[in-house]
Amino acid sequence: MRNSERYAHQAETVMRLAAKAESQAEKEVYLSIAEGWRKLAAVALRAERHEPWPAEPRSWDS
């Protein structure tokens, strides 16, 4: 299993935990963690495909 697949699976697992959360605060924490796993999966997928990382705007470029 590739890293991107493992990270996406982790995001799905955490989303299931969010669905079972007993409070809104707990749910928000799980959703934040799941979003982190999704972002990590996207980065890993780009690396696996050898795609360049998209340039982010820098404050001094404006």
PDBQT receptor file of N, H, CA, C and O in Angstrom, charges set to zero:
ATOM      1  N   MET A   1       0.847  -1.178   0.000  1.00  0.00    +0.000 N 
ATOM      2  CA  MET A   1       0.000   0.000   0.000  1.00  0.00    +0.000 C 
ATOM      3  C   MET A   1       0.892   1.240   0.000  1.00  0.00    +0.000 C 
ATOM      4  O   MET A   1       1.842   1.338   0.777  1.00  0.00    +0.000 OA
ATOM      5  N   ARG A   2       0.577   2.164  -0.865  1.00  0.00    +0.000 N 
ATOM      6  H   ARG A   2      -0.195   2.085  -1.497  1.00  0.00    +0.000 HD
ATOM      7  CA  ARG A   2       1.343   3.410  -0.940  1.00  0.00    +0.000 C 
ATOM      8  C   ARG A   2       1.013   4.315   0.240  1.00  0.00    +0.000 C 
ATOM      9  O   ARG A   2      -0.039   4.191   0.869  1.00  0.00    +0.000 OA
ATOM     10  N   ASN A   3       1.935   5.224   0.524  1.00  0.00    +0.000 N 
ATOM     11  H   ASN A   3       2.789   5.324   0.013  1.00  0.00    +0.000 HD
ATOM     12  CA  ASN A   3       1.708   6.167   1.617  1.00  0.00    +0.000 C 
ATOM     13  C   ASN A   3       0.439   6.973   1.399  1.00  0.00    +0.000 C 
ATOM     14  O   ASN A   3      -0.330   7.173   2.339  1.00  0.00    +0.000 OA
ATOM     15  N   SER A   4       0.206   7.437   0.188  1.00  0.00    +0.000 N 
ATOM     16  H   SER A   4       0.831   7.275  -0.576  1.00  0.00    +0.000 HD
ATOM     17  CA  SER A   4      -0.990   8.247  -0.073  1.00  0.00    +0.000 C 
ATOM     18  C   SER A   4      -2.253   7.461   0.266  1.00  0.00    +0.000 C 
ATOM     19  O   SER A   4      -3.211   8.027   0.794  1.00  0.00    +0.000 OA
ATOM     20  N   GLU A   5      -2.264   6.177  -0.028  1.00  0.00    +0.000 N 
ATOM     21  H   GLU A   5      -1.486   5.717  -0.457  1.00  0.00    +0.000 HD
ATOM     22  CA  GLU A   5      -3.424   5.341   0.280  1.00  0.00    +0.000 C 
ATOM     23  C   GLU A   5      -3.573   5.148   1.791  1.00  0.00    +0.000 C 
ATOM     24  O   GLU A   5      -4.684   5.177   2.319  1.00  0.00    +0.000 OA
ATOM     25  N   ARG A   6      -2.460   4.955   2.474  1.00  0.00    +0.000 N 
ATOM     26  H   ARG A   6      -1.557   4.932   2.045  1.00  0.00    +0.000 HD
ATOM     27  CA  ARG A   6      -2.513   4.796   3.936  1.00  0.00    +0.000 C 
ATOM     28  C   ARG A   6      -3.032   6.062   4.597  1.00  0.00    +0.000 C 
ATOM     29  O   ARG A   6      -3.852   6.000   5.512  1.00  0.00    +0.000 OA
ATOM     30  N   TYR A   7      -2.551   7.216   4.130  1.00  0.00    +0.000 N 
ATOM     31  H   TYR A   7      -1.884   7.266   3.386  1.00  0.00    +0.000 HD
ATOM     32  CA  TYR A   7      -2.981   8.481   4.724  1.00  0.00    +0.000 C 
ATOM     33  C   TYR A   7      -4.459   8.740   4.439  1.00  0.00    +0.000 C 
ATOM     34  O   TYR A   7      -5.179   9.227   5.311  1.00  0.00    +0.000 OA
ATOM     35  N   ALA A   8      -4.917   8.422   3.237  1.00  0.00    +0.000 N 
ATOM     36  H   ALA A   8      -4.332   8.027   2.529  1.00  0.00    +0.000 HD
ATOM     37  CA  ALA A   8      -6.334   8.583   2.911  1.00  0.00    +0.000 C 
ATOM     38  C   ALA A   8      -7.187   7.655   3.777  1.00  0.00    +0.000 C 
ATOM     39  O   ALA A   8      -8.278   8.026   4.210  1.00  0.00    +0.000 OA
ATOM     40  N   HIS A   9      -6.683   6.457   4.021  1.00  0.00    +0.000 N 
ATOM     41  H   HIS A   9      -5.796   6.156   3.670  1.00  0.00    +0.000 HD
ATOM     42  CA  HIS A   9      -7.401   5.510   4.882  1.00  0.00    +0.000 C 
ATOM     43  C   HIS A   9      -7.487   6.057   6.308  1.00  0.00    +0.000 C 
ATOM     44  O   HIS A   9      -8.523   5.933   6.960  1.00  0.00    +0.000 OA
ATOM     45  N   GLN A  10      -6.407   6.656   6.785  1.00  0.00    +0.000 N 
ATOM     46  H   GLN A  10      -5.565   6.756   6.254  1.00  0.00    +0.000 HD
ATOM     47  CA  GLN A  10      -6.423   7.264   8.118  1.00  0.00    +0.000 C 
ATOM     48  C   GLN A  10      -7.470   8.371   8.189  1.00  0.00    +0.000 C 
ATOM     49  O   GLN A  10      -8.185   8.490   9.184  1.00  0.00    +0.000 OA
ATOM     50  N   ALA A  11      -7.562   9.180   7.134  1.00  0.00    +0.000 N 
ATOM     51  H   ALA A  11      -6.982   9.084   6.325  1.00  0.00    +0.000 HD
ATOM     52  CA  ALA A  11      -8.562  10.253   7.094  1.00  0.00    +0.000 C 
ATOM     53  C   ALA A  11      -9.972   9.668   7.200  1.00  0.00    +0.000 C 
ATOM     54  O   ALA A  11     -10.812  10.198   7.928  1.00  0.00    +0.000 OA
ATOM     55  N   GLU A  12     -10.228   8.583   6.481  1.00  0.00    +0.000 N 
ATOM     56  H   GLU A  12      -9.545   8.152   5.890  1.00  0.00    +0.000 HD
ATOM     57  CA  GLU A  12     -11.542   7.934   6.535  1.00  0.00    +0.000 C 
ATOM     58  C   GLU A  12     -11.840   7.405   7.937  1.00  0.00    +0.000 C 
ATOM     59  O   GLU A  12     -12.961   7.530   8.432  1.00  0.00    +0.000 OA
ATOM     60  N   THR A  13     -10.841   6.820   8.562  1.00  0.00    +0.000 N 
ATOM     61  H   THR A  13      -9.931   6.718   8.160  1.00  0.00    +0.000 HD
ATOM     62  CA  THR A  13     -11.013   6.294   9.918  1.00  0.00    +0.000 C 
ATOM     63  C   THR A  13     -11.372   7.408  10.893  1.00  0.00    +0.000 C 
ATOM     64  O   THR A  13     -12.273   7.258  11.718  1.00  0.00    +0.000 OA
ATOM     65  N   VAL A  14     -10.664   8.519  10.789  1.00  0.00    +0.000 N 
ATOM     66  H   VAL A  14      -9.933   8.640  10.118  1.00  0.00    +0.000 HD
ATOM     67  CA  VAL A  14     -10.919   9.642  11.687  1.00  0.00    +0.000 C 
ATOM     68  C   VAL A  14     -12.286  10.264  11.388  1.00  0.00    +0.000 C 
ATOM     69  O   VAL A  14     -12.954  10.742  12.305  1.00  0.00    +0.000 OA
ATOM     70  N   MET A  15     -12.706  10.266  10.131  1.00  0.00    +0.000 N 
ATOM     71  H   MET A  15     -12.163   9.878   9.387  1.00  0.00    +0.000 HD
ATOM     72  CA  MET A  15     -14.038  10.772   9.798  1.00  0.00    +0.000 C 
ATOM     73  C   MET A  15     -15.118   9.908  10.464  1.00  0.00    +0.000 C 
ATOM     74  O   MET A  15     -16.136  10.432  10.917  1.00  0.00    +0.000 OA
ATOM     75  N   ARG A  16     -14.903   8.611  10.524  1.00  0.00    +0.000 N 
ATOM     76  H   ARG A  16     -14.076   8.185  10.156  1.00  0.00    +0.000 HD
ATOM     77  CA  ARG A  16     -15.865   7.736  11.220  1.00  0.00    +0.000 C 
ATOM     78  C   ARG A  16     -15.915   8.072  12.711  1.00  0.00    +0.000 C 
ATOM     79  O   ARG A  16     -16.983   8.057  13.323  1.00  0.00    +0.000 OA
ATOM     80  N   LEU A  17     -14.757   8.375  13.284  1.00  0.00    +0.000 N 
ATOM     81  H   LEU A  17     -13.889   8.387  12.786  1.00  0.00    +0.000 HD
ATOM     82  CA  LEU A  17     -14.733   8.785  14.686  1.00  0.00    +0.000 C 
ATOM     83  C   LEU A  17     -15.484  10.105  14.881  1.00  0.00    +0.000 C 
ATOM     84  O   LEU A  17     -16.186  10.287  15.876  1.00  0.00    +0.000 OA
ATOM     85  N   ALA A  18     -15.332  11.009  13.937  1.00  0.00    +0.000 N 
ATOM     86  H   ALA A  18     -14.762  10.862  13.129  1.00  0.00    +0.000 HD
ATOM     87  CA  ALA A  18     -16.037  12.294  14.017  1.00  0.00    +0.000 C 
ATOM     88  C   ALA A  18     -17.548  12.078  13.999  1.00  0.00    +0.000 C 
ATOM     89  O   ALA A  18     -18.289  12.757  14.709  1.00  0.00    +0.000 OA
ATOM     90  N   ALA A  19     -17.991  11.138  13.191  1.00  0.00    +0.000 N 
ATOM     91  H   ALA A  19     -17.389  10.587  12.614  1.00  0.00    +0.000 HD
ATOM     92  CA  ALA A  19     -19.420  10.858  13.101  1.00  0.00    +0.000 C 
ATOM     93  C   ALA A  19     -19.983  10.324  14.417  1.00  0.00    +0.000 C 
ATOM     94  O   ALA A  19     -21.172  10.476  14.695  1.00  0.00    +0.000 OA
ATOM     95  N   LYS A  20     -19.133   9.704  15.216  1.00  0.00    +0.000 N 
ATOM     96  H   LYS A  20     -18.167   9.580  14.990  1.00  0.00    +0.000 HD
ATOM     97  CA  LYS A  20     -19.556   9.129  16.499  1.00  0.00    +0.000 C 
ATOM     98  C   LYS A  20     -19.261  10.050  17.681  1.00  0.00    +0.000 C 
ATOM     99  O   LYS A  20     -19.524   9.683  18.827  1.00  0.00    +0.000 OA
ATOM    100  N   ALA A  21     -18.726  11.226  17.423  1.00  0.00    +0.000 N 
ATOM    101  H   ALA A  21     -18.513  11.524  16.493  1.00  0.00    +0.000 HD
ATOM    102  CA  ALA A  21     -18.326  12.134  18.498  1.00  0.00    +0.000 C 
ATOM    103  C   ALA A  21     -19.527  12.503  19.367  1.00  0.00    +0.000 C 
ATOM    104  O   ALA A  21     -20.647  12.659  18.880  1.00  0.00    +0.000 OA
ATOM    105  N   GLU A  22     -19.263  12.634  20.645  1.00  0.00    +0.000 N 
ATOM    106  H   GLU A  22     -18.354  12.507  21.040  1.00  0.00    +0.000 HD
ATOM    107  CA  GLU A  22     -20.327  12.941  21.601  1.00  0.00    +0.000 C 
ATOM    108  C   GLU A  22     -20.574  14.435  21.757  1.00  0.00    +0.000 C 
ATOM    109  O   GLU A  22     -21.613  14.833  22.284  1.00  0.00    +0.000 OA
ATOM    110  N   SER A  23     -19.653  15.255  21.317  1.00  0.00    +0.000 N 
ATOM    111  H   SER A  23     -18.809  14.932  20.890  1.00  0.00    +0.000 HD
ATOM    112  CA  SER A  23     -19.847  16.704  21.416  1.00  0.00    +0.000 C 
ATOM    113  C   SER A  23     -19.364  17.371  20.130  1.00  0.00    +0.000 C 
ATOM    114  O   SER A  23     -18.597  16.794  19.359  1.00  0.00    +0.000 OA
ATOM    115  N   GLN A  24     -19.828  18.586  19.925  1.00  0.00    +0.000 N 
ATOM    116  H   GLN A  24     -20.451  19.055  20.552  1.00  0.00    +0.000 HD
ATOM    117  CA  GLN A  24     -19.403  19.344  18.752  1.00  0.00    +0.000 C 
ATOM    118  C   GLN A  24     -17.910  19.638  18.813  1.00  0.00    +0.000 C 
ATOM    119  O   GLN A  24     -17.231  19.607  17.787  1.00  0.00    +0.000 OA
ATOM    120  N   ALA A  25     -17.400  19.919  19.992  1.00  0.00    +0.000 N 
ATOM    121  H   ALA A  25     -17.952  19.945  20.825  1.00  0.00    +0.000 HD
ATOM    122  CA  ALA A  25     -15.964  20.209  20.154  1.00  0.00    +0.000 C 
ATOM    123  C   ALA A  25     -15.129  18.994  19.759  1.00  0.00    +0.000 C 
ATOM    124  O   ALA A  25     -14.132  19.121  19.048  1.00  0.00    +0.000 OA
ATOM    125  N   GLU A  26     -15.541  17.819  20.222  1.00  0.00    +0.000 N 
ATOM    126  H   GLU A  26     -16.350  17.715  20.800  1.00  0.00    +0.000 HD
ATOM    127  CA  GLU A  26     -14.833  16.590  19.879  1.00  0.00    +0.000 C 
ATOM    128  C   GLU A  26     -14.892  16.340  18.374  1.00  0.00    +0.000 C 
ATOM    129  O   GLU A  26     -13.899  15.953  17.758  1.00  0.00    +0.000 OA
ATOM    130  N   LYS A  27     -16.065  16.565  17.793  1.00  0.00    +0.000 N 
ATOM    131  H   LYS A  27     -16.872  16.879  18.293  1.00  0.00    +0.000 HD
ATOM    132  CA  LYS A  27     -16.239  16.370  16.350  1.00  0.00    +0.000 C 
ATOM    133  C   LYS A  27     -15.304  17.290  15.567  1.00  0.00    +0.000 C 
ATOM    134  O   LYS A  27     -14.683  16.862  14.595  1.00  0.00    +0.000 OA
ATOM    135  N   GLU A  28     -15.202  18.545  15.985  1.00  0.00    +0.000 N 
ATOM    136  H   GLU A  28     -15.707  18.894  16.775  1.00  0.00    +0.000 HD
ATOM    137  CA  GLU A  28     -14.343  19.506  15.290  1.00  0.00    +0.000 C 
ATOM    138  C   GLU A  28     -12.874  19.100  15.354  1.00  0.00    +0.000 C 
ATOM    139  O   GLU A  28     -12.129  19.297  14.394  1.00  0.00    +0.000 OA
ATOM    140  N   VAL A  29     -12.462  18.540  16.476  1.00  0.00    +0.000 N 
ATOM    141  H   VAL A  29     -13.067  18.380  17.256  1.00  0.00    +0.000 HD
ATOM    142  CA  VAL A  29     -11.081  18.069  16.598  1.00  0.00    +0.000 C 
ATOM    143  C   VAL A  29     -10.836  16.941  15.603  1.00  0.00    +0.000 C 
ATOM    144  O   VAL A  29      -9.839  16.949  14.882  1.00  0.00    +0.000 OA
ATOM    145  N   TYR A  30     -11.747  15.973  15.566  1.00  0.00    +0.000 N 
ATOM    146  H   TYR A  30     -12.558  15.967  16.152  1.00  0.00    +0.000 HD
ATOM    147  CA  TYR A  30     -11.612  14.863  14.620  1.00  0.00    +0.000 C 
ATOM    148  C   TYR A  30     -11.602  15.354  13.176  1.00  0.00    +0.000 C 
ATOM    149  O   TYR A  30     -10.804  14.883  12.365  1.00  0.00    +0.000 OA
ATOM    150  N   LEU A  31     -12.478  16.288  12.854  1.00  0.00    +0.000 N 
ATOM    151  H   LEU A  31     -13.126  16.670  13.513  1.00  0.00    +0.000 HD
ATOM    152  CA  LEU A  31     -12.516  16.812  11.485  1.00  0.00    +0.000 C 
ATOM    153  C   LEU A  31     -11.218  17.510  11.119  1.00  0.00    +0.000 C 
ATOM    154  O   LEU A  31     -10.749  17.411   9.985  1.00  0.00    +0.000 OA
ATOM    155  N   SER A  32     -10.642  18.216  12.079  1.00  0.00    +0.000 N 
ATOM    156  H   SER A  32     -11.023  18.297  13.000  1.00  0.00    +0.000 HD
ATOM    157  CA  SER A  32      -9.357  18.883  11.839  1.00  0.00    +0.000 C 
ATOM    158  C   SER A  32      -8.250  17.855  11.592  1.00  0.00    +0.000 C 
ATOM    159  O   SER A  32      -7.418  18.031  10.702  1.00  0.00    +0.000 OA
ATOM    160  N   ILE A  33      -8.249  16.797  12.376  1.00  0.00    +0.000 N 
ATOM    161  H   ILE A  33      -8.925  16.655  13.099  1.00  0.00    +0.000 HD
ATOM    162  CA  ILE A  33      -7.252  15.741  12.194  1.00  0.00    +0.000 C 
ATOM    163  C   ILE A  33      -7.441  15.067  10.839  1.00  0.00    +0.000 C 
ATOM    164  O   ILE A  33      -6.467  14.802  10.134  1.00  0.00    +0.000 OA
ATOM    165  N   ALA A  34      -8.688  14.791  10.473  1.00  0.00    +0.000 N 
ATOM    166  H   ALA A  34      -9.479  15.006  11.045  1.00  0.00    +0.000 HD
ATOM    167  CA  ALA A  34      -8.970  14.159   9.179  1.00  0.00    +0.000 C 
ATOM    168  C   ALA A  34      -8.498  15.040   8.024  1.00  0.00    +0.000 C 
ATOM    169  O   ALA A  34      -7.958  14.539   7.037  1.00  0.00    +0.000 OA
ATOM    170  N   GLU A  35      -8.699  16.337   8.147  1.00  0.00    +0.000 N 
ATOM    171  H   GLU A  35      -9.137  16.744   8.948  1.00  0.00    +0.000 HD
ATOM    172  CA  GLU A  35      -8.241  17.256   7.101  1.00  0.00    +0.000 C 
ATOM    173  C   GLU A  35      -6.721  17.208   6.978  1.00  0.00    +0.000 C 
ATOM    174  O   GLU A  35      -6.186  17.256   5.871  1.00  0.00    +0.000 OA
ATOM    175  N   GLY A  36      -6.035  17.114   8.091  1.00  0.00    +0.000 N 
ATOM    176  H   GLY A  36      -6.470  17.075   8.990  1.00  0.00    +0.000 HD
ATOM    177  CA  GLY A  36      -4.579  16.982   8.054  1.00  0.00    +0.000 C 
ATOM    178  C   GLY A  36      -4.150  15.718   7.319  1.00  0.00    +0.000 C 
ATOM    179  O   GLY A  36      -3.215  15.752   6.519  1.00  0.00    +0.000 OA
ATOM    180  N   TRP A  37      -4.832  14.595   7.586  1.00  0.00    +0.000 N 
ATOM    181  H   TRP A  37      -5.591  14.567   8.236  1.00  0.00    +0.000 HD
ATOM    182  CA  TRP A  37      -4.523  13.347   6.879  1.00  0.00    +0.000 C 
ATOM    183  C   TRP A  37      -4.794  13.487   5.383  1.00  0.00    +0.000 C 
ATOM    184  O   TRP A  37      -4.024  12.986   4.563  1.00  0.00    +0.000 OA
ATOM    185  N   ARG A  38      -5.893  14.172   5.021  1.00  0.00    +0.000 N 
ATOM    186  H   ARG A  38      -6.519  14.579   5.687  1.00  0.00    +0.000 HD
ATOM    187  CA  ARG A  38      -6.200  14.366   3.590  1.00  0.00    +0.000 C 
ATOM    188  C   ARG A  38      -5.119  15.188   2.898  1.00  0.00    +0.000 C 
ATOM    189  O   ARG A  38      -4.702  14.872   1.785  1.00  0.00    +0.000 OA
ATOM    190  N   LYS A  39      -4.674  16.238   3.564  1.00  0.00    +0.000 N 
ATOM    191  H   LYS A  39      -5.013  16.495   4.469  1.00  0.00    +0.000 HD
ATOM    192  CA  LYS A  39      -3.610  17.070   2.986  1.00  0.00    +0.000 C 
ATOM    193  C   LYS A  39      -2.319  16.266   2.835  1.00  0.00    +0.000 C 
ATOM    194  O   LYS A  39      -1.638  16.360   1.814  1.00  0.00    +0.000 OA
ATOM    195  N   LEU A  40      -1.995  15.489   3.843  1.00  0.00    +0.000 N 
ATOM    196  H   LEU A  40      -2.549  15.413   4.672  1.00  0.00    +0.000 HD
ATOM    197  CA  LEU A  40      -0.802  14.660   3.774  1.00  0.00    +0.000 C 
ATOM    198  C   LEU A  40      -0.910  13.640   2.641  1.00  0.00    +0.000 C 
ATOM    199  O   LEU A  40       0.072  13.374   1.948  1.00  0.00    +0.000 OA
ATOM    200  N   ALA A  41      -2.094  13.072   2.453  1.00  0.00    +0.000 N 
ATOM    201  H   ALA A  41      -2.892  13.288   3.016  1.00  0.00    +0.000 HD
ATOM    202  CA  ALA A  41      -2.313  12.121   1.358  1.00  0.00    +0.000 C 
ATOM    203  C   ALA A  41      -2.088  12.800   0.008  1.00  0.00    +0.000 C 
ATOM    204  O   ALA A  41      -1.497  12.208  -0.895  1.00  0.00    +0.000 OA
ATOM    205  N   ALA A  42      -2.559  14.043  -0.131  1.00  0.00    +0.000 N 
ATOM    206  H   ALA A  42      -3.039  14.524   0.602  1.00  0.00    +0.000 HD
ATOM    207  CA  ALA A  42      -2.373  14.772  -1.386  1.00  0.00    +0.000 C 
ATOM    208  C   ALA A  42      -0.903  15.041  -1.659  1.00  0.00    +0.000 C 
ATOM    209  O   ALA A  42      -0.444  14.903  -2.793  1.00  0.00    +0.000 OA
ATOM    210  N   VAL A  43      -0.165  15.422  -0.629  1.00  0.00    +0.000 N 
ATOM    211  H   VAL A  43      -0.538  15.534   0.292  1.00  0.00    +0.000 HD
ATOM    212  CA  VAL A  43       1.275  15.666  -0.775  1.00  0.00    +0.000 C 
ATOM    213  C   VAL A  43       1.984  14.370  -1.172  1.00  0.00    +0.000 C 
ATOM    214  O   VAL A  43       2.828  14.365  -2.068  1.00  0.00    +0.000 OA
ATOM    215  N   ALA A  44       1.637  13.285  -0.504  1.00  0.00    +0.000 N 
ATOM    216  H   ALA A  44       0.951  13.289   0.223  1.00  0.00    +0.000 HD
ATOM    217  CA  ALA A  44       2.261  11.994  -0.808  1.00  0.00    +0.000 C 
ATOM    218  C   ALA A  44       1.942  11.560  -2.236  1.00  0.00    +0.000 C 
ATOM    219  O   ALA A  44       2.808  11.028  -2.931  1.00  0.00    +0.000 OA
ATOM    220  N   LEU A  45       0.713  11.782  -2.671  1.00  0.00    +0.000 N 
ATOM    221  H   LEU A  45       0.010  12.214  -2.106  1.00  0.00    +0.000 HD
ATOM    222  CA  LEU A  45       0.337  11.397  -4.032  1.00  0.00    +0.000 C 
ATOM    223  C   LEU A  45       1.149  12.180  -5.061  1.00  0.00    +0.000 C 
ATOM    224  O   LEU A  45       1.605  11.614  -6.055  1.00  0.00    +0.000 OA
ATOM    225  N   ARG A  46       1.332  13.486  -4.825  1.00  0.00    +0.000 N 
ATOM    226  H   ARG A  46       0.962  13.946  -4.017  1.00  0.00    +0.000 HD
ATOM    227  CA  ARG A  46       2.153  14.290  -5.740  1.00  0.00    +0.000 C 
ATOM    228  C   ARG A  46       3.580  13.763  -5.785  1.00  0.00    +0.000 C 
ATOM    229  O   ARG A  46       4.191  13.686  -6.851  1.00  0.00    +0.000 OA
ATOM    230  N   ALA A  47       4.101  13.404  -4.625  1.00  0.00    +0.000 N 
ATOM    231  H   ALA A  47       3.604  13.467  -3.760  1.00  0.00    +0.000 HD
ATOM    232  CA  ALA A  47       5.470  12.878  -4.566  1.00  0.00    +0.000 C 
ATOM    233  C   ALA A  47       5.562  11.546  -5.302  1.00  0.00    +0.000 C 
ATOM    234  O   ALA A  47       6.536  11.287  -6.009  1.00  0.00    +0.000 OA
ATOM    235  N   GLU A  48       4.554  10.711  -5.135  1.00  0.00    +0.000 N 
ATOM    236  H   GLU A  48       3.763  10.921  -4.561  1.00  0.00    +0.000 HD
ATOM    237  CA  GLU A  48       4.551   9.415  -5.805  1.00  0.00    +0.000 C 
ATOM    238  C   GLU A  48       4.471   9.566  -7.326  1.00  0.00    +0.000 C 
ATOM    239  O   GLU A  48       5.003   8.746  -8.074  1.00  0.00    +0.000 OA
ATOM    240  N   ARG A  49       3.810  10.609  -7.759  1.00  0.00    +0.000 N 
ATOM    241  H   ARG A  49       3.377  11.276  -7.152  1.00  0.00    +0.000 HD
ATOM    242  CA  ARG A  49       3.697  10.879  -9.203  1.00  0.00    +0.000 C 
ATOM    243  C   ARG A  49       4.843  11.751  -9.712  1.00  0.00    +0.000 C 
ATOM    244  O   ARG A  49       4.944  12.014 -10.910  1.00  0.00    +0.000 OA
ATOM    245  N   HIS A  50       5.704  12.196  -8.800  1.00  0.00    +0.000 N 
ATOM    246  H   HIS A  50       5.622  11.982  -7.826  1.00  0.00    +0.000 HD
ATOM    247  CA  HIS A  50       6.840  13.068  -9.121  1.00  0.00    +0.000 C 
ATOM    248  C   HIS A  50       6.376  14.387  -9.726  1.00  0.00    +0.000 C 
ATOM    249  O   HIS A  50       7.020  14.940 -10.617  1.00  0.00    +0.000 OA
ATOM    250  N   GLU A  51       5.239  14.881  -9.224  1.00  0.00    +0.000 N 
ATOM    251  H   GLU A  51       4.715  14.432  -8.500  1.00  0.00    +0.000 HD
ATOM    252  CA  GLU A  51       4.735  16.172  -9.682  1.00  0.00    +0.000 C 
ATOM    253  C   GLU A  51       5.369  17.273  -8.845  1.00  0.00    +0.000 C 
ATOM    254  O   GLU A  51       5.605  17.085  -7.651  1.00  0.00    +0.000 OA
ATOM    255  N   PRO A  52       5.643  18.405  -9.450  1.00  0.00    +0.000 N 
ATOM    256  CA  PRO A  52       6.217  19.507  -8.669  1.00  0.00    +0.000 C 
ATOM    257  C   PRO A  52       5.192  20.046  -7.676  1.00  0.00    +0.000 C 
ATOM    258  O   PRO A  52       3.987  20.034  -7.924  1.00  0.00    +0.000 OA
ATOM    259  N   TRP A  53       5.701  20.510  -6.566  1.00  0.00    +0.000 N 
ATOM    260  H   TRP A  53       6.680  20.519  -6.364  1.00  0.00    +0.000 HD
ATOM    261  CA  TRP A  53       4.840  21.109  -5.550  1.00  0.00    +0.000 C 
ATOM    262  C   TRP A  53       4.349  22.460  -6.067  1.00  0.00    +0.000 C 
ATOM    263  O   TRP A  53       5.149  23.246  -6.574  1.00  0.00    +0.000 OA
ATOM    264  N   PRO A  54       3.051  22.747  -5.948  1.00  0.00    +0.000 N 
ATOM    265  CA  PRO A  54       2.551  24.039  -6.448  1.00  0.00    +0.000 C 
ATOM    266  C   PRO A  54       3.139  25.197  -5.656  1.00  0.00    +0.000 C 
ATOM    267  O   PRO A  54       3.233  25.144  -4.429  1.00  0.00    +0.000 OA
ATOM    268  N   ALA A  55       3.527  26.232  -6.368  1.00  0.00    +0.000 N 
ATOM    269  H   ALA A  55       3.451  26.275  -7.365  1.00  0.00    +0.000 HD
ATOM    270  CA  ALA A  55       4.111  27.404  -5.717  1.00  0.00    +0.000 C 
ATOM    271  C   ALA A  55       3.027  28.156  -4.961  1.00  0.00    +0.000 C 
ATOM    272  O   ALA A  55       1.931  28.377  -5.476  1.00  0.00    +0.000 OA
ATOM    273  N   GLU A  56       3.344  28.543  -3.744  1.00  0.00    +0.000 N 
ATOM    274  H   GLU A  56       4.235  28.363  -3.325  1.00  0.00    +0.000 HD
ATOM    275  CA  GLU A  56       2.418  29.343  -2.954  1.00  0.00    +0.000 C 
ATOM    276  C   GLU A  56       2.849  30.795  -3.059  1.00  0.00    +0.000 C 
ATOM    277  O   GLU A  56       4.043  31.096  -3.093  1.00  0.00    +0.000 OA
ATOM    278  N   PRO A  57       1.876  31.693  -3.110  1.00  0.00    +0.000 N 
ATOM    279  CA  PRO A  57       2.243  33.109  -3.183  1.00  0.00    +0.000 C 
ATOM    280  C   PRO A  57       2.999  33.535  -1.931  1.00  0.00    +0.000 C 
ATOM    281  O   PRO A  57       2.678  33.128  -0.815  1.00  0.00    +0.000 OA
ATOM    282  N   ARG A  58       3.998  34.355  -2.150  1.00  0.00    +0.000 N 
ATOM    283  H   ARG A  58       4.258  34.686  -3.057  1.00  0.00    +0.000 HD
ATOM    284  CA  ARG A  58       4.777  34.878  -1.028  1.00  0.00    +0.000 C 
ATOM    285  C   ARG A  58       4.388  36.315  -0.797  1.00  0.00    +0.000 C 
ATOM    286  O   ARG A  58       4.030  37.033  -1.731  1.00  0.00    +0.000 OA
ATOM    287  N   SER A  59       4.459  36.731   0.448  1.00  0.00    +0.000 N 
ATOM    288  H   SER A  59       4.750  36.148   1.206  1.00  0.00    +0.000 HD
ATOM    289  CA  SER A  59       4.016  38.074   0.803  1.00  0.00    +0.000 C 
ATOM    290  C   SER A  59       4.815  39.155   0.074  1.00  0.00    +0.000 C 
ATOM    291  O   SER A  59       4.271  40.219  -0.223  1.00  0.00    +0.000 OA
ATOM    292  N   TRP A  60       6.069  38.910  -0.216  1.00  0.00    +0.000 N 
ATOM    293  H   TRP A  60       6.511  38.046   0.025  1.00  0.00    +0.000 HD
ATOM    294  CA  TRP A  60       6.887  39.938  -0.867  1.00  0.00    +0.000 C 
ATOM    295  C   TRP A  60       6.713  39.972  -2.385  1.00  0.00    +0.000 C 
ATOM    296  O   TRP A  60       7.265  40.846  -3.053  1.00  0.00    +0.000 OA
ATOM    297  N   ASP A  61       5.934  39.009  -2.941  1.00  0.00    +0.000 N 
ATOM    298  H   ASP A  61       5.485  38.299  -2.398  1.00  0.00    +0.000 HD
ATOM    299  CA  ASP A  61       5.673  39.010  -4.389  1.00  0.00    +0.000 C 
ATOM    300  C   ASP A  61       4.543  39.954  -4.776  1.00  0.00    +0.000 C 
ATOM    301  O   ASP A  61       4.379  40.268  -5.955  1.00  0.00    +0.000 OA
ATOM    302  N   SER A  62       3.771  40.406  -3.810  1.00  0.00    +0.000 N 
ATOM    303  H   SER A  62       3.904  40.151  -2.853  1.00  0.00    +0.000 HD
ATOM    304  CA  SER A  62       2.602  41.246  -4.124  1.00  0.00    +0.000 C 
ATOM    305  C   SER A  62       2.990  42.652  -4.485  1.00  0.00    +0.000 C 
ATOM    306  O   SER A  62       2.123  43.477  -4.773  1.00  0.00    +0.000 OA
TER     307      SER A  62
